[in-house]
């Protein structure tokens, strides 16, 4: 018995829109501090990442959230990505 063709193999895409160009997130990326989270934004103001934290120990453990310092460090490292990727050949 012949196997049916894989999904999408030799078949046109139906209902899918292809993006005309690569999506860009212009540097510099900045960090905005809000209650309970840090927001990483690109130069156009697009929100790229939300990194949540909880300052109260009991709630942090129950919800498995990061501390303020952990979330700040992760947001800072995300914001550094465009500079790190730009340096590579």
Secondary structure, 3 states (H helix, E strand, C coil): CCCCCCCCCCCCCCCCCCCCCCCCCCCCCEEEEECCEEEEECCCCCEEEEEEECCCHHHHHHHCCECHHHHHHHHHHHHCHHHHHHHCC
